[in-house]
């Protein structure tokens, strides 16, 4: 990994993130769900009984389409029950969350996710709590602290 790359120098403005200590020992951010706006077309009938089409604005909390696709792929992999597919889908999601919060390439993000097998369950719980918007795990708890404690 490029040693000049740091969490602070690559942090994207306007993206809320949950801090977590990754493989290089630094605190990086995993992108949190954010307010999203999307238009929705609605078919109605006006006062005179004529069909009418309008648009209303939907406000929700979530992720951009690319990250939602990784979340869906993880759900599908979990439904299939194939561990290799589950691990691949999980790490694709985790790298996407890092890259949403930081301006780094895929290789850099993947290198940050090197993890011991014993650390994996706590890290999976952390990432899934970030995705669900339920970050009940304290930000100061790193992967190592979570697996040792």
N, C-alpha and C positions, 0 to 999 in steps of 0.2 A: 504494500500500500504506500502511496505517496505520503512521506512523513510530514510534508508541509500542509497536508489536509487536516483540518481540525474541526470539531463541532461548531465552534464560534465563527470560523471563517466561511463555513459552508451553509450556515443556518438560513433558511428561507424566511423572509419577512411575511407576516400575515398568516402563518400556519402554526396553530397551537400544537404543542407537542408534549409528550410525557417523557421526562428524562429517565434514561436507563444506562447503566454502565455496560459497555460492550467489550469485545475481545481486545481492543487496544488499551483498555483501562480508562478511557474517557467517557464522559456522560454525553450520549447522543440522544436525539429526540425521536420518538415514534409518533407520527402524526395522529392527532386525535380527530374524532368526527367534528365537523364544523357546520355552521349554518349553511344551508344550500337553498337556492331558489330555483323553481322550475315552473314553466307555464303548463297549464292543463286546459285542453279544449273541452268545453262543455256544450252539449246540445240541449237547448231548452225550447220552450214555446212562449212567444210574446203574448201580450194582453189580448191580441186579436186572434190568437190560435195559430199564428204562422210559425214555422220552424225558425229557430234563431241559433246561431253559433257564437259563442263568446269564449274568451280566455280568462281564466282566473289564475292567480299566483299561488303556488303551494310553497310553504316554508317548512323545511324539515332539517333535521340534523343527520349528517352522514358524510360519505366520501364521494370523490369523483368516480365516474364510471369505471375507470381502469382498476381502482382499488376494490370497488364493489364486485368486479369480475373475479378478482383473486379471492375475495371472501366467499363468493358462490362456489368457486372451484374447491376451496377447502371444505365447505359443507358437503359437496358431492363426494369428495375423496373420503370424508368421514362416513358417509352413508355406505360407500362401497366396502369399507373396512380393510383396504389394502394399505399396510403401514408405509410402504415406499411412496405411494401416491400421496398419503397424508403428510409425510415429511416434506416432500417436494412442494406441495401446495402451501404448507405452513411457511416454509422459508421464502417462497415467492411473495407471499403476503407480507412477511416481516421486512424483506428488502424493499418492497414498494412503500411501506410505511416510513422507513428510514429515508428513502429517496424523496418522498413527498415533503419531509421536514428539512432535508439537507440537499444542497446542489452537489451531488456526487454521482459517479457512474455506477453501473450495476456491479462491476467487479469490486469496487471499493465497499459497497454496501454488503456484498456477500462475504468479503473478508472480515467485516465487523461482526458477523454472525457465527464465527467459529465458536463452538460450544462443546463442553464435555457432556457425555451422555447423562451423567448424574444431574447436571444443571438443566437439562431439557424440560422436565415437567414444570419447574417453577417459571421458566422463561415462556413456555406455552401459555401458562395461566396469566402471566403478565401481559403478553401480546393480546390474548383474547379479551382481557379486561379493558385494554385500551380500545380495541375495536368496538366493544359493546358500549363504551362510554362510561363504564363502571370502574374507574381506576381507584379501587379501594386499597390497592397495594400502595404503600407509601413510596413516593418518588425516590427517597434516599436509599431504598433497599435495592442493592444491585443484584445481579444474577448470583454472584458468589455468596453474598450475605443470605439470599433467599434459600440457596441450596445447603448452606452450612447451618442455618438457624432453624 
